[in-house]
Amino acid sequence: MRKMVAVVAVSLLGLAACSSTGGGSNPAVPGDAKPAASGLLAKAPVADAAAIVPGSTMEKIKQRGELLVGGSLDAPLLSQQNPVSGEVEGFDASMGKALAKYIIGEPKVKIVNSASETREALIGNGTVDVVFQTYTITPERAKQVAFAGPYYTSGLSIAVKKGTTGIAKPEDLNGKKVIAGANTPAIAAIKKLAPQAEIITFGSDPECMQALKQDRGVAYVQDETLLAANAQKDPTVQVIGNPFTEDPYGIGLKHGDEQFKKFVNDWLKKMQDAGVWQQAWKDSLGTVVKGEAPAPPAIGSVPGS
């Protein structure tokens, strides 16, 4: 996967990079499937009636008639609201719609726009059923929420303003002001690899990108998938080098609901086996990353999953 993602950094070198795991406090936004996603979702599986156990989370979602998803509205190729159609599009968005179809029979979702520092609360208080938001599985986060998956693997990279010199690897960040999203794995990674760096945090990725462009820091460390996704949009920013971590994305769930976790993992395996996961990748991230879809990570393969 790292080799696959690395192609983006090479092919987009000199282009822009921006990131987005969400942010802000926008109200919930409908994410019903539109014709553009109908081909993929037509192939998505539907759970057997016996799998919707009476009294379970799955039954409650089905009776409600929509899946409540914590996610982003501003993450290109992952979960971004189309300004014309209003549809939320991208890899994470498609996965959320497919899970809704598996439970309800239709891809009915409502996306609650969340920030990295609010996801655990949204899951814990029942505002959302699941989180699809480049939600990296860590042992610390696993103490607060449960994770199905992982369903994708990416890694941290460095973005700088085009023309910046002297930064080629994480260690080059020592002694410099470095921007990172609040409550993201980038903070620990910077402290480990560049302990003399001064870390400046912001609540959302758009804020981090704005801070970089305003020279409030010389570099921004974030997931390379997100940086590459926006690399086509802003010619003043570029991605440096290859990913220097491996970050497994999980599907955030409420702690203690092992029945629902198993249900979601079973769905994810069916998505992979049917090739729907691969098609979701090709239709979104695969439009930037060259080559075939990567092999999906093994379910339950990382601590915390």
N, C-alpha and C positions, 0 to 999 in steps of 0.2 A: 504494500500500500504506500509506503514512504517513497518507493521508487516511482510509483504512479503519480503521486501528488507532486513529486519533485519536478516532473515535466512541466507543471504549471509555472513554477518559479523560473524555469529556464525560458519557456516559450513566452512568458509575459514580462520578462526582464525589461525594464525601461517603461513598462506600463504602470498604471496606478494600482494601488491596493487599498481597500477599505474593509472594515469588518463590521459584523453585526450579529450579536447574539440577542439582540432585542434591547428595549429600554423604553422608558416613559411610562405613562399611566393611562394609555388609551383604553376605552371600554372594549368589551368583548366584541369581536368582529366575526360575522358569519363566514364560514370557509367552505360552503357547499361546492361540490365539483362542477366545473363548467366543461363544455365540449372538449377543450384542449387536453384535459386529463382523462376524458372518458375512456380512451383506448386502454390505458394502463389500468384504470379502476375496473373496467369490465372483466379483466383477468384476475382481479384480486379475489381471494377466497372469502367465503361466508361460513361462519361457524355452524356446526350441527346444532339442532335444537337442544340436544342433551348437554351441550357445553355451556348453555346459559342456565346455570344452576339457580333454582329458586332462592331468593334472598341474597344473592351474590351482587357484587359490584357490577358485574356484566348485566344482570337483569335490571338493575336500577338505571343503568345507562340506556338500555334498550327501551325501557318504559318511558324514559325522558324523551327519547327520540333524537338525541344529539350527544356527541362526545365533546366534553369540555377540555380543550387542549391549551396548556401553557406554552406559548411560543412567541415568535417574532413576527413583525409586520414589515421589517426593514432589512432583511437578510437576503440579498440577491442569491439566487440559485438554491436557497435553502428554505426560506419562508418569508416571502415578500408580497405585500398587497399590490396587485395590479391597479394603477390609478384609473384605468379606463373601465375595466370590468368589475373591479372590487374584489375579484377572486384572490385568495392567498395561494401563491405558487412556489414550487421548489421541492427539493428532496424531502425535507422534514414535513412540509405541508402535505405532500403526497402520502407519506407514511401515516400521518395522522388521519387522513381521509380513508386510507385503506383499512386502518384499524377500526374506524367507525363503521365501515361497510361490513367488516367481519362480525361486529357485535350487533348492529342494527339491521343490516341488510341493505343500507344505503349509506353513501359517504357524507353523512350529515355531521358537521363539526362546527364548533364555535371556538375561535381562537382568542384567548385572553392574553393580550400583549404584556409580557413580563420582562423584568430585568434580572440580571444574574444574582442580585442580592435579595430578590423576592421570591424566587422559585420555590424554596423549601417551605415558606409560609403558605403559598398558594396551594401546594400539595397538602400540607398538614391541616389546613382549615377547610379543605374540601371545595375550594373555589374552582379547582380544575381536577379532572380525573387522571390526566397524564401530562407529562412535559416532553415535548419534542423540541429541543432548542440547543443543539450542539452541547449537550449537558455531559461534560466529561465525568466519568466515574472516578471517584477518589475515595479512599477509606474514610476520610473526614466527612465527606458528604453522605456516605453510606450510613453514618450514624444517625442522620436526620431523615433520610428518605430511602426507599427501596429502589433498586434499579433492575429493570428487565434489560436483556441484551448482553453485551454491547451490540449495537446495530450498525456501527460505522467506526472507523479508526482514522484519525487525522494526526496533526502534530503542530507544535508551536513554531512560528517563524518570526522574522523581524521585518517591519516596514519602516522605511525612512523617506524623507523628501528626496525627490530625484536630484542627483548631483551631490548628495552627501558622501563624503569619503571617510575612510578610517574605520568603517564598520563592515566586517565580513563574517563575523561569527559572534556567538553570545558573549564570549570573554571580552570582546572589544567594547562592551557596554560599561565596563568598569570605569568609575569616575564620571559617568555621564548621567544626565537626567533621562529616565526611561519611563514611558507611559504604559500603563496596564489597566485592564478593566478591574473594577472592584470585585472581590470574591471570585477571581478566576485563577486557574492553575499557573498562569503566567507569573504571578507574584512569587510563588515558591521557586519556580524555575530560574527567575532572574537572580533571586537571593543566593541560589546554589551556584550558578555559573558565573555571576558577576556580582559578588558580594559588596563591592564598593560602588555599585550603581545607586543613584537616588531614584526611588520608584515613586511616581506620581500616578494616583488612581482616579478614575472617573466612573460614574455609575452605568454608562452605556457605551457601546462601541462607537456610535456616531460622535459622541462627545470626545472619545479618545482620538478619533481621526481629526476632528476639528482642532484639538489641542496640538496634535502633531503639525498640522498645517500652519498653526499660529506660533510654532517654534517654542512651545512650552515644554517640549522634550525633543531630543534628537532622534529618538526611535520609539516605535510602538511594537510591543510583543503581543501577538494574538495568534489564534488558530490559523494555519495557513490556508485551509479551505475557505475561510471567510475572507482572508486577505486576497486570495486569488480570485474569488467570486466578484469582487469589486475592482479588480485590476483593470477591467475594461472601461471603467467609468471615469477615473481621475488620473490624468497624465502627470500630475505633480508628485505622485507617490509611487514608490516601487518596492518590491519584495526582494530581500537580500538572502542569498544562500538557500539551503535546503532545510526542511523541518529538523529540529534538534531534539524533539521529544516524540513519543507515541501516545496519543490521547484517545482512549476509547469512549465513544459517545454511548450513553445509556438512556433508556426511557424512564423518566422519573415517575415513581408511584408512591402511594402512601405506605408508610411502614406498617408491617404486621399483617398485610393482606396477601398472604402467600398464595391463596387461591387465584387472585387476580394476576399476580406476577406469573404464575405458571401458565395461565390462560394467554397472557401477552407473549410470553416466550414461545408457546406452541404456535401462535399466529405468526410470529416472526420467522420461525423455521419453515412454515408453510409458504410464506412469502418468498423466502430464499429458494426453496425447492421448486416453486412454480416459475421462477425467473422474474417475478414481479419486482422484487427488490432491485435486481439488476437493471430492469427497465426504468425504474424510478431514478436510478443513478444516471443512466444514459440520457434521460430527458432533462436532467438538471445539471449536476456537476460534470457529467460526461460531455456537456457542450463546451467546457473549458479544458478539462483534463483529457489529454489525447490517449487513445488506445481503448482496449476493452474494459468493461467494468471490473473492479478489483474483486477478489474473493471476500465475501463478508466475514467479519470476525466470528469466531466460535462463541456461541451463546454460553454465558457463565464462565468465560475464560479469564476474567480479570478479578482481582480482589474487590469486593463490594458489589459484584453482580450476582 
